[in-house]
Amino acid sequence: MKIRTTAALAAMVALGGCAYKAEPMSVGAYNVYSSYGEKLPGKYLLFVDANALQKAIKPSDFNCAAHNYPLDLRAGFTGSVRKTFETLVSELEVVDRPVDRSELQSRGARGMIIIKGEELDGRLRVVPGFWTAGMETEVELAASIVVDGRSGRLLGSTVGGNGNAQGDAGGFCEGGAKALVQSAEKAMKEAVGRLGEALTNSERVRSGKS
């Protein structure tokens, strides 16, 4: 049986390489731990830079090696941050560029929150089986949060997120994209949750005093 599986995988490679896009959806982290019973009071501006969160993932072994899996977390991460932070801040305004602290008062904001996707890595391994092959995937990402108040820097921290998933390889190795998406969504949820915890539990952010 294993010979059949290996032959099938070799046939997949012989058919030529394909790019199977893996673009996870937004996943809000709604179980963020907070030492406070209420949302962060006041208005905050939010800017998200997720440009670094894209990478082409190649299988770690020969099986399905002709294929690559472009992993793109930019839209999913941005949406995940917005969904999560809307539940943590009383009033949140998304902006398309960071606003200088000197402008915060005129905009009625207590602070400028900047979230940046710092690094993305992923692994994909084909697991031969009796009838069909499987996929094992792992995604890791790093992200940072900076909060500037009217009088200076209030918070700066970097967090990580990790996710694992398994699935069927599919007839032409296309199952790797689905497994990568599942891993990426878990990693995003973990990372965004930790970003939220850093924000909502910061006494300096709540007091506005640097």
MDAnalysis code that builds the backbone (N, CA, C; Angstrom):
import MDAnalysis as mda
import numpy as np

u = mda.Universe.empty(630, n_residues=210, atom_resindex=np.repeat(np.arange(210), 3), trajectory=True)
u.add_TopologyAttr("name", ["N", "CA", "C"] * 210)
u.add_TopologyAttr("resid", np.arange(1, 211))
u.add_TopologyAttr("resname", ["MET", "LYS", "ILE", "ARG", "THR", "THR", "ALA", "ALA", "LEU", "ALA", "ALA", "MET", "VAL", "ALA", "LEU", "GLY", "GLY", "CYS", "ALA", "TYR", "LYS", "ALA", "GLU", "PRO", "MET", "SER", "VAL", "GLY", "ALA", "TYR", "ASN", "VAL", "TYR", "SER", "SER", "TYR", "GLY", "GLU", "LYS", "LEU", "PRO", "GLY", "LYS", "TYR", "LEU", "LEU", "PHE", "VAL", "ASP", "ALA", "ASN", "ALA", "LEU", "GLN", "LYS", "ALA", "ILE", "LYS", "PRO", "SER", "ASP", "PHE", "ASN", "CYS", "ALA", "ALA", "HIS", "ASN", "TYR", "PRO", "LEU", "ASP", "LEU", "ARG", "ALA", "GLY", "PHE", "THR", "GLY", "SER", "VAL", "ARG", "LYS", "THR", "PHE", "GLU", "THR", "LEU", "VAL", "SER", "GLU", "LEU", "GLU", "VAL", "VAL", "ASP", "ARG", "PRO", "VAL", "ASP", "ARG", "SER", "GLU", "LEU", "GLN", "SER", "ARG", "GLY", "ALA", "ARG", "GLY", "MET", "ILE", "ILE", "ILE", "LYS", "GLY", "GLU", "GLU", "LEU", "ASP", "GLY", "ARG", "LEU", "ARG", "VAL", "VAL", "PRO", "GLY", "PHE", "TRP", "THR", "ALA", "GLY", "MET", "GLU", "THR", "GLU", "VAL", "GLU", "LEU", "ALA", "ALA", "SER", "ILE", "VAL", "VAL", "ASP", "GLY", "ARG", "SER", "GLY", "ARG", "LEU", "LEU", "GLY", "SER", "THR", "VAL", "GLY", "GLY", "ASN", "GLY", "ASN", "ALA", "GLN", "GLY", "ASP", "ALA", "GLY", "GLY", "PHE", "CYS", "GLU", "GLY", "GLY", "ALA", "LYS", "ALA", "LEU", "VAL", "GLN", "SER", "ALA", "GLU", "LYS", "ALA", "MET", "LYS", "GLU", "ALA", "VAL", "GLY", "ARG", "LEU", "GLY", "GLU", "ALA", "LEU", "THR", "ASN", "SER", "GLU", "ARG", "VAL", "ARG", "SER", "GLY", "LYS", "SER"])
u.atoms.positions = np.array([
    [0.822, -1.209, 0.000],
    [0.000, 0.000, 0.000],
    [0.860, 1.263, 0.000],
    [1.969, 1.218, 0.750],
    [2.829, 2.386, 0.832],
    [3.444, 2.684, -0.528],
    [3.717, 1.596, -1.327],
    [4.269, 1.790, -2.666],
    [3.289, 2.561, -3.525],
    [1.989, 2.215, -3.395],
    [0.964, 2.924, -4.169],
    [0.945, 4.407, -3.813],
    [1.006, 4.686, -2.519],
    [0.959, 6.078, -2.066],
    [2.150, 6.865, -2.592],
    [3.343, 6.251, -2.515],
    [4.547, 6.929, -2.996],
    [4.466, 7.189, -4.483],
    [3.941, 6.219, -5.216],
    [3.797, 6.387, -6.660],
    [2.821, 7.504, -6.988],
    [1.735, 7.580, -6.207],
    [0.745, 8.627, -6.431],
    [1.339, 9.999, -6.185],
    [2.156, 10.103, -5.117],
    [2.787, 11.379, -4.814],
    [3.783, 11.766, -5.906],
    [4.505, 10.790, -6.423],
    [5.444, 11.064, -7.499],
    [4.714, 11.558, -8.744],
    [3.522, 10.988, -8.984],
    [2.724, 11.427, -10.131],
    [2.290, 12.871, -9.963],
    [1.989, 13.261, -8.707],
    [1.607, 14.652, -8.453],
    [2.729, 15.591, -8.869],
    [3.962, 15.220, -8.510],
    [5.113, 16.051, -8.848],
    [5.301, 16.118, -10.351],
    [5.129, 14.958, -11.022],
    [5.347, 14.887, -12.461],
    [4.371, 15.756, -13.237],
    [3.194, 15.998, -12.662],
    [2.193, 16.801, -13.348],
    [2.567, 18.281, -13.411],
    [3.586, 18.643, -12.678],
    [4.026, 20.043, -12.721],
    [3.610, 20.797, -11.480],
    [4.380, 21.812, -11.152],
    [4.122, 22.551, -9.922],
    [2.978, 23.526, -10.046],
    [2.309, 23.737, -8.921],
    [1.221, 24.706, -8.837],
    [1.429, 25.554, -7.597],
    [0.845, 26.723, -7.601],
    [0.840, 27.588, -6.424],
    [-0.558, 27.572, -5.833],
    [-0.670, 27.083, -4.613],
    [-1.959, 27.011, -3.929],
    [-1.991, 28.099, -2.856],
    [-2.734, 29.153, -3.094],
    [-2.771, 30.279, -2.173],
    [-3.427, 29.890, -0.855],
    [-2.839, 30.384, 0.228],
    [-3.384, 30.178, 1.562],
    [-3.628, 31.545, 2.184],
    [-4.885, 31.959, 2.223],
    [-5.255, 33.279, 2.732],
    [-6.284, 33.123, 3.842],
    [-5.845, 33.116, 5.095],
    [-6.769, 32.921, 6.216],
    [-7.741, 34.085, 6.391],
    [-8.885, 33.777, 6.981],
    [-9.892, 34.787, 7.281],
    [-9.560, 35.489, 8.589],
    [-10.235, 36.596, 8.851],
    [-10.084, 37.304, 10.121],
    [-10.670, 36.472, 11.249],
    [-9.943, 36.392, 12.357],
    [-10.417, 35.635, 13.518],
    [-10.242, 36.497, 14.758],
    [-11.320, 36.981, 15.313],
    [-11.241, 37.796, 16.516],
    [-10.914, 36.946, 17.728],
    [-10.095, 37.493, 18.631],
    [-9.795, 36.825, 19.897],
    [-10.690, 37.441, 20.962],
    [-11.761, 36.729, 21.307],
    [-12.772, 37.299, 22.208],
    [-12.627, 36.831, 23.652],
    [-11.579, 36.060, 23.926],
    [-11.365, 35.585, 25.296],
    [-10.102, 36.200, 25.886],
    [-9.874, 37.473, 25.583],
    [-8.679, 38.171, 26.062],
    [-8.772, 38.368, 27.572],
    [-7.717, 37.947, 28.281],
    [-7.707, 38.105, 29.733],
    [-7.453, 39.558, 30.100],
    [-8.278, 40.094, 30.978],
    [-8.115, 41.474, 31.437],
    [-8.273, 41.544, 32.943],
    [-7.407, 42.339, 33.567],
    [-7.500, 42.555, 35.014],
    [-8.578, 43.579, 35.357],
    [-9.183, 44.171, 34.316],
    [-10.179, 45.224, 34.525],
    [-11.535, 44.766, 33.999],
    [-12.570, 45.241, 34.646],
    [-13.912, 44.812, 34.264],
    [-14.522, 45.616, 33.141],
    [-13.892, 46.724, 32.760],
    [-14.458, 47.584, 31.729],
    [-13.462, 47.754, 30.585],
    [-13.981, 48.251, 29.469],
    [-13.123, 48.524, 28.322],
    [-12.146, 49.654, 28.646],
    [-11.105, 49.743, 27.828],
    [-10.183, 50.866, 27.940],
    [-10.962, 52.136, 27.616],
    [-11.063, 53.081, 28.549],
    [-11.913, 54.257, 28.320],
    [-11.303, 55.242, 27.334],
    [-12.164, 55.999, 26.671],
    [-11.720, 57.033, 25.770],
    [-11.562, 56.561, 24.337],
    [-11.093, 57.485, 23.506],
    [-10.919, 57.212, 22.079],
    [-9.454, 56.945, 21.759],
    [-9.229, 55.921, 20.936],
    [-7.877, 55.580, 20.483],
    [-7.875, 55.416, 18.973],
    [-6.778, 55.814, 18.363],
    [-6.581, 55.610, 16.929],
    [-5.800, 54.308, 16.735],
    [-6.122, 53.583, 15.678],
    [-5.472, 52.293, 15.423],
    [-4.918, 52.244, 14.008],
    [-3.636, 51.900, 13.905],
    [-2.996, 51.674, 12.607],
    [-2.371, 50.286, 12.622],
    [-2.658, 49.492, 11.581],
    [-2.120, 48.129, 11.480],
    [-1.248, 48.022, 10.232],
    [-0.025, 47.565, 10.427],
    [0.906, 47.321, 9.318],
    [1.191, 45.820, 9.267],
    [0.599, 45.148, 8.286],
    [0.761, 43.697, 8.160],
    [1.546, 43.301, 6.922],
    [2.283, 44.247, 6.340],
    [2.959, 43.991, 5.066],
    [3.978, 42.860, 5.127],
    [4.563, 42.616, 6.298],
    [5.592, 41.572, 6.408],
    [4.995, 40.172, 6.515],
    [3.686, 40.072, 6.667],
    [3.071, 38.775, 6.938],
    [2.640, 38.067, 5.655],
    [3.603, 37.802, 4.785],
    [3.364, 37.020, 3.577],
    [4.648, 36.265, 3.244],
    [4.483, 35.005, 2.857],
    [5.659, 34.183, 2.584],
    [5.250, 32.953, 1.788],
    [6.076, 32.568, 0.832],
    [5.835, 31.345, 0.063],
    [6.405, 30.158, 0.834],
    [5.562, 29.185, 1.124],
    [5.957, 28.012, 1.899],
    [6.189, 26.831, 0.957],
    [7.315, 26.163, 1.117],
    [7.629, 24.973, 0.342],
    [7.584, 23.749, 1.253],
    [7.139, 22.596, 0.733],
    [7.166, 21.366, 1.532],
    [8.583, 21.059, 1.999],
    [8.701, 20.446, 3.165],
    [10.016, 20.188, 3.742],
    [10.674, 18.931, 3.198],
    [9.964, 18.135, 2.377],
    [10.557, 16.935, 1.813],
    [10.212, 16.841, 0.328],
    [10.567, 15.716, -0.306],
    [10.400, 15.562, -1.749],
    [8.934, 15.529, -2.168],
    [8.089, 14.906, -1.352],
    [6.684, 14.772, -1.714],
    [6.045, 16.148, -1.879],
    [5.380, 16.361, -2.999],
    [4.729, 17.632, -3.338],
    [5.729, 18.787, -3.489],
    [6.999, 18.455, -3.669],
    [8.034, 19.489, -3.710],
    [7.896, 20.419, -4.910],
    [7.187, 19.993, -5.949],
    [7.023, 20.852, -7.126],
    [6.036, 21.978, -6.883],
    [5.322, 21.924, -5.769],
    [4.288, 22.915, -5.471],
    [4.779, 23.912, -4.435],
    [4.206, 25.105, -4.454],
    [4.477, 26.070, -3.384],
    [3.160, 26.657, -2.911],
    [3.204, 27.187, -1.706],
    [1.980, 27.632, -1.031],
    [2.174, 29.070, -0.543],
    [1.788, 30.061, -1.357],
    [1.886, 31.458, -0.924],
    [0.945, 31.718, 0.261],
    [1.546, 31.972, 1.413],
    [0.788, 32.215, 2.634],
    [0.693, 33.717, 2.855],
    [-0.515, 34.250, 2.869],
    [-0.728, 35.696, 2.952],
    [-1.664, 36.016, 4.111],
    [-1.095, 36.575, 5.173],
    [-1.869, 36.902, 6.379],
    [-2.236, 38.377, 6.462],
    [-1.906, 39.156, 5.439],
    [-2.060, 40.607, 5.573],
    [-3.496, 41.021, 5.871],
    [-4.436, 40.600, 5.067],
    [-5.835, 40.988, 5.287],
    [-6.400, 40.316, 6.525],
    [-6.087, 39.041, 6.708],
    [-6.621, 38.312, 7.856],
    [-6.126, 38.867, 9.177],
    [-4.840, 39.200, 9.249],
    [-4.283, 39.752, 10.484],
    [-4.872, 41.124, 10.782],
    [-4.952, 41.971, 9.767],
    [-5.514, 43.307, 9.957],
    [-6.951, 43.229, 10.474],
    [-7.751, 42.372, 9.848],
    [-9.135, 42.207, 10.295],
    [-9.226, 41.627, 11.687],
    [-8.328, 40.709, 12.022],
    [-8.338, 40.091, 13.350],
    [-8.035, 41.109, 14.439],
    [-7.060, 41.983, 14.163],
    [-6.725, 43.032, 15.133],
    [-7.924, 43.953, 15.345],
    [-8.551, 44.370, 14.265],
    [-9.691, 45.287, 14.384],
    [-10.835, 44.652, 15.162],
    [-11.171, 43.407, 14.829],
    [-12.265, 42.720, 15.527],
    [-11.986, 42.609, 17.021],
    [-10.754, 42.268, 17.354],
    [-10.398, 42.071, 18.759],
    [-10.362, 43.384, 19.528],
    [-9.718, 44.395, 18.959],
    [-9.543, 45.648, 19.687],
    [-10.845, 46.431, 19.814],
    [-11.791, 46.199, 18.939],
    [-13.105, 46.837, 19.079],
    [-13.801, 46.387, 20.356],
    [-13.472, 45.191, 20.827],
    [-14.088, 44.682, 22.060],
    [-13.350, 45.158, 23.304],
    [-12.179, 45.757, 23.130],
    [-11.342, 46.142, 24.266],
    [-11.309, 47.647, 24.514],
    [-11.629, 48.446, 23.496],
    [-11.519, 49.905, 23.582],
    [-12.906, 50.529, 23.433],
    [-13.185, 51.522, 24.246],
    [-14.503, 52.171, 24.210],
    [-14.798, 52.772, 22.850],
    [-13.835, 53.472, 22.278],
    [-14.009, 54.086, 20.961],
    [-12.722, 53.905, 20.164],
    [-12.837, 53.262, 19.016],
    [-11.663, 52.949, 18.209],
    [-11.846, 53.514, 16.798],
    [-10.873, 54.276, 16.341],
    [-10.898, 54.814, 14.982],
    [-9.705, 54.265, 14.204],
    [-9.982, 53.569, 13.119],
    [-8.921, 53.020, 12.283],
    [-8.411, 54.116, 11.356],
    [-7.086, 54.278, 11.296],
    [-6.479, 55.297, 10.443],
    [-5.548, 54.627, 9.427],
    [-5.273, 55.325, 8.331],
    [-4.449, 54.746, 7.270],
    [-2.978, 55.117, 7.392],
    [-2.633, 55.845, 8.442],
    [-1.235, 56.163, 8.729],
    [-1.130, 56.513, 10.215],
    [0.040, 56.308, 10.814],
    [0.207, 56.697, 12.215],
    [0.058, 58.210, 12.378],
    [-0.548, 58.620, 13.464],
    [-0.762, 60.038, 13.762],
    [0.212, 60.460, 14.848],
    [0.882, 61.576, 14.647],
    [1.837, 62.081, 15.623],
    [1.123, 62.430, 16.924],
    [1.834, 62.232, 18.029],
    [1.209, 62.483, 19.334],
    [0.754, 63.931, 19.501],
    [1.381, 64.850, 18.766],
    [0.985, 66.259, 18.866],
    [-0.402, 66.508, 18.275],
    [-0.900, 65.564, 17.464],
    [-2.211, 65.718, 16.840],
    [-3.331, 65.029, 17.614],
    [-2.966, 64.257, 18.632],
    [-3.959, 63.437, 19.325],
    [-5.050, 64.284, 19.982],
    [-4.662, 65.346, 20.662],
    [-5.647, 66.154, 21.368],
    [-6.659, 66.771, 20.410],
    [-6.184, 67.279, 19.279],
    [-7.096, 67.902, 18.320],
    [-8.062, 66.895, 17.707],
    [-7.698, 65.626, 17.731],
    [-8.577, 64.578, 17.194],
    [-9.396, 63.919, 18.293],
    [-9.260, 64.428, 19.516],
    [-10.037, 63.897, 20.631],
    [-9.627, 62.511, 21.043],
    [-8.366, 62.135, 20.785],
    [-7.894, 60.786, 21.082],
    [-6.922, 60.788, 22.253],
    [-6.999, 59.742, 23.068],
    [-6.071, 59.593, 24.185],
    [-4.752, 58.988, 23.748],
    [-4.790, 58.202, 22.646],
    [-3.557, 57.542, 22.248],
    [-3.600, 57.009, 20.824],
    [-2.395, 56.712, 20.309],
    [-2.204, 56.123, 18.983],
    [-1.675, 54.707, 19.161],
    [-2.453, 53.717, 18.698],
    [-2.050, 52.311, 18.784],
    [-1.508, 51.879, 17.422],
    [-0.291, 51.371, 17.418],
    [0.322, 50.878, 16.181],
    [0.623, 49.394, 16.346],
    [0.005, 48.577, 15.506],
    [0.234, 47.135, 15.504],
    [0.998, 46.783, 14.234],
    [2.077, 46.037, 14.381],
    [2.886, 45.669, 13.223],
    [3.178, 44.174, 13.204],
    [2.885, 43.543, 12.061],
    [3.297, 42.161, 11.874],
    [4.783, 42.156, 11.578],
    [5.570, 41.506, 12.417],
    [7.028, 41.587, 12.311],
    [7.643, 40.462, 11.486],
    [7.123, 39.250, 11.649],
    [7.770, 38.096, 11.008],
    [6.776, 36.960, 10.850],
    [6.948, 36.187, 9.779],
    [6.077, 35.047, 9.497],
    [6.923, 33.868, 9.050],
    [6.611, 32.692, 9.565],
    [7.295, 31.477, 9.141],
    [6.289, 30.332, 9.122],
    [6.493, 29.398, 8.233],
    [5.583, 28.261, 8.124],
    [6.297, 27.016, 7.663],
    [5.769, 25.869, 8.044],
    [6.319, 24.579, 7.634],
    [5.189, 23.675, 7.178],
    [5.493, 22.869, 6.171],
    [4.521, 21.933, 5.621],
    [5.230, 20.613, 5.346],
    [4.653, 19.535, 5.851],
    [5.236, 18.213, 5.658],
    [4.177, 17.244, 5.170],
    [4.513, 16.459, 4.160],
    [3.604, 15.440, 3.632],
    [3.813, 14.148, 4.416],
    [2.697, 13.550, 4.859],
    [2.745, 12.309, 5.623],
    [2.099, 11.205, 4.798],
    [2.893, 10.275, 4.238],
    [2.316, 9.191, 3.430],
    [1.393, 8.309, 4.264],
    [0.309, 7.831, 3.639],
    [-0.622, 6.928, 4.307],
    [-0.920, 5.735, 3.426],
    [-1.800, 4.853, 3.897],
    [-2.125, 3.648, 3.131],
    [-2.884, 3.974, 1.853],
    [-3.900, 4.851, 1.966],
    [-4.726, 5.177, 0.807],
    [-4.517, 6.592, 0.315],
    [-4.383, 7.511, 1.236],
    [-4.163, 8.914, 0.862],
    [-3.052, 9.501, 1.719],
    [-2.407, 10.520, 1.201],
    [-1.367, 11.212, 1.962],
    [-2.002, 12.308, 2.817],
    [-1.307, 12.671, 3.882],
    [-1.780, 13.740, 4.753],
    [-0.805, 14.901, 4.752],
    [-1.244, 15.999, 5.317],
    [-0.417, 17.194, 5.444],
    [-0.339, 17.603, 6.914],
    [0.852, 17.926, 7.365],
    [1.044, 18.510, 8.678],
    [1.642, 19.900, 8.492],
    [1.047, 20.898, 9.106],
    [1.519, 22.269, 8.928],
    [1.694, 22.964, 10.268],
    [2.571, 23.948, 10.268],
    [2.788, 24.801, 11.439],
    [3.067, 26.212, 10.962],
    [2.472, 27.184, 11.626],
    [2.686, 28.593, 11.299],
    [3.062, 29.347, 12.566],
    [4.086, 30.159, 12.471],
    [4.511, 31.019, 13.574],
    [4.586, 32.460, 13.092],
    [4.174, 33.364, 13.929],
    [4.295, 34.782, 13.578],
    [4.659, 35.598, 14.809],
    [5.281, 36.726, 14.542],
    [5.616, 37.687, 15.589],
    [4.978, 39.019, 15.239],
    [4.499, 39.717, 16.245],
    [3.846, 41.016, 16.037],
    [4.165, 41.930, 17.210],
    [4.118, 43.221, 16.953],
    [4.442, 44.188, 17.999],
    [3.307, 45.189, 18.182],
    [3.275, 45.776, 19.375],
    [2.314, 46.831, 19.679],
    [3.053, 48.003, 20.305],
    [2.734, 49.197, 19.825],
    [3.261, 50.442, 20.386],
    [2.065, 51.351, 20.647],
    [2.048, 51.977, 21.806],
    [0.994, 52.947, 22.120],
    [1.653, 54.250, 22.548],
    [1.338, 55.313, 21.819],
    [1.808, 56.647, 22.183],
    [0.645, 57.470, 22.716],
    [0.872, 58.101, 23.873],
    [-0.119, 59.007, 24.432],
    [0.236, 60.440, 24.112],
    [-0.531, 61.343, 24.621],
    [-0.297, 62.758, 24.337],
    [1.032, 63.249, 24.903],
    [1.520, 62.581, 25.965],
    [2.758, 63.039, 26.606],
    [3.952, 62.132, 26.339],
    [3.768, 61.069, 25.545],
    [4.915, 60.205, 25.261],
    [4.532, 58.742, 25.104],
    [5.548, 57.882, 25.026],
    [5.359, 56.446, 24.833],
    [4.762, 55.801, 26.094],
    [3.685, 55.044, 25.885],
    [3.001, 54.394, 26.991],
    [3.223, 52.883, 27.011],
    [3.453, 52.301, 25.850],
    [3.577, 50.838, 25.793],
    [4.377, 50.434, 24.561],
    [5.204, 49.412, 24.733],
    [5.921, 48.803, 23.617],
    [6.183, 47.351, 23.942],
    [5.697, 46.449, 23.105],
    [5.838, 45.026, 23.408],
    [5.768, 44.210, 22.120],
    [6.399, 43.033, 22.145],
    [6.361, 42.104, 21.021],
    [5.847, 40.764, 21.506],
    [4.975, 40.137, 20.725],
    [4.381, 38.856, 21.097],
    [4.524, 37.873, 19.937],
    [4.219, 36.616, 20.217],
    [4.254, 35.594, 19.185],
    [2.976, 34.781, 19.180],
    [2.761, 34.067, 18.095],
    [1.615, 33.166, 17.974],
    [2.026, 31.936, 17.194],
    [1.462, 30.784, 17.549],
    [1.816, 29.527, 16.910],
    [0.562, 28.705, 16.669],
    [0.502, 28.040, 15.513],
    [-0.648, 27.191, 15.202],
    [-0.229, 25.952, 14.438],
    [-0.906, 24.824, 14.705],
    [-0.643, 23.562, 14.019],
    [-1.947, 23.008, 13.460],
    [-1.845, 22.271, 12.359],
    [-3.033, 21.641, 11.778],
    [-2.618, 20.453, 10.918],
    [-3.567, 19.539, 10.737],
    [-3.371, 18.377, 9.871],
    [-4.556, 18.275, 8.921],
    [-4.328, 17.662, 7.773],
    [-5.410, 17.469, 6.811],
    [-4.978, 16.539, 5.701],
    [-5.891, 16.253, 4.782],
    [-5.582, 15.409, 3.633],
    [-4.783, 16.197, 2.602],
    [-3.878, 15.512, 1.913],
    [-3.090, 16.171, 0.882],
    [-3.937, 16.512, -0.334],
    [-4.978, 15.711, -0.593],
    [-5.790, 15.928, -1.787],
    [-5.174, 15.238, -2.986],
    [-5.853, 15.277, -4.099],
    [-5.394, 14.574, -5.290],
    [-4.146, 15.151, -5.907],
    [-3.929, 16.467, -5.751],
    [-2.774, 17.122, -6.371],
    [-2.042, 18.015, -5.369],
    [-2.014, 17.587, -4.118],
    [-1.304, 18.319, -3.053],
    [-1.999, 19.616, -2.639],
    [-3.217, 19.862, -3.133],
    [-3.889, 21.125, -2.827],
    [-4.316, 21.232, -1.364],
    [-4.365, 20.105, -0.660],
    [-4.787, 20.129, 0.742],
    [-3.836, 20.885, 1.648],
    [-2.613, 21.093, 1.192],
    [-1.665, 21.839, 2.012],
    [-2.113, 23.257, 2.285],
    [-2.776, 23.882, 1.328],
    [-3.245, 25.257, 1.512],
    [-4.288, 25.338, 2.621],
    [-5.205, 24.380, 2.640],
    [-6.250, 24.375, 3.673],
    [-5.640, 24.183, 5.054],
    [-4.673, 23.257, 5.163],
    [-4.034, 23.016, 6.455],
    [-3.230, 24.231, 6.906],
    [-2.577, 24.908, 5.960],
    [-1.843, 26.122, 6.313],
    [-2.774, 27.223, 6.807],
    [-3.927, 27.364, 6.167],
    [-4.910, 28.354, 6.599],
    [-5.343, 28.077, 8.035],
    [-5.609, 26.809, 8.355],
    [-6.034, 26.457, 9.711],
    [-4.937, 26.780, 10.730],
    [-3.686, 26.456, 10.381],
    [-2.571, 26.779, 11.277],
    [-2.427, 28.285, 11.449],
    [-2.547, 29.017, 10.338],
    [-2.377, 30.471, 10.378],
    [-3.461, 31.138, 11.217],
    [-4.688, 30.666, 11.111],
    [-5.774, 31.266, 11.888],
    [-5.566, 31.046, 13.386],
    [-5.047, 29.866, 13.752],
    [-4.734, 29.615, 15.166],
    [-3.609, 30.525, 15.644],
    [-2.576, 30.674, 14.802],
    [-1.444, 31.534, 15.173],
    [-1.877, 32.990, 15.309],
    [-2.707, 33.459, 14.380],
    [-3.194, 34.843, 14.440],
    [-4.020, 35.073, 15.691],
    [-4.913, 34.139, 15.992],
    [-5.778, 34.295, 17.163],
    [-4.950, 34.383, 18.440],
    [-3.914, 33.545, 18.532],
    [-3.059, 33.565, 19.719],
    [-2.283, 34.874, 19.806],
    [-1.679, 35.300, 18.702],
    [-0.886, 36.523, 18.708],
    [-1.741, 37.754, 18.991],
    [-2.896, 37.846, 18.325],
    [-3.764, 39.010, 18.517],
    [-4.311, 39.049, 19.941],
    [-4.600, 37.885, 20.506],
    [-5.049, 37.832, 21.892],
    [-3.991, 38.368, 22.844],
    [-2.744, 38.019, 22.584],
    [-1.657, 38.508, 23.432],
    [-1.426, 40.003, 23.254],
    [-1.606, 40.504, 22.033],
    [-1.525, 41.951, 21.814],
    [-2.614, 42.667, 22.605],
    [-3.811, 42.099, 22.575],
    [-4.924, 42.682, 23.316],
    [-4.685, 42.692, 24.811],
    [-4.110, 41.609, 25.323],
    [-3.804, 41.539, 26.753],
    [-2.762, 42.580, 27.148],
    [-1.760, 42.766, 26.287],
    [-0.744, 43.780, 26.577],
    [-1.368, 45.168, 26.667],
    [-2.326, 45.443, 25.793],
    [-2.979, 46.753, 25.792],
    [-3.890, 46.944, 26.993],
    [-4.827, 46.031, 27.162],
    [-5.877, 46.252, 28.160],
    [-5.374, 46.157, 29.596],
    [-4.231, 45.476, 29.818],
    [-3.714, 45.332, 31.181],
    [-2.612, 46.329, 31.520],
    [-2.337, 47.262, 30.615],
    [-1.285, 48.245, 30.855],
    [-1.806, 49.397, 31.711],
    [-1.244, 49.558, 32.909],
    [-1.646, 50.661, 33.777],
    [-1.241, 51.996, 33.190],
    [-0.095, 52.033, 32.494],
    [0.358, 53.296, 31.902],
    [-0.571, 53.748, 30.789],
    [-1.075, 52.782, 30.003],
    [-2.027, 53.158, 28.947],
    [-3.300, 53.683, 29.578],
    [-3.783, 53.018, 30.600],
    [-5.039, 53.443, 31.232],
    [-4.910, 54.799, 31.918],
    [-3.748, 55.066, 32.492],
    [-3.570, 56.356, 33.156],
    [-3.186, 57.465, 32.174],
    [-2.597, 57.062, 31.023],
    [-2.167, 58.048, 30.042],
    [-0.901, 58.769, 30.431],
    [-0.189, 58.229, 31.449],
    [1.028, 58.884, 31.930],
    [2.250, 58.069, 31.543],
    [3.148, 58.682, 30.800],
    [4.358, 58.001, 30.346],
    [5.450, 58.012, 31.411],
])
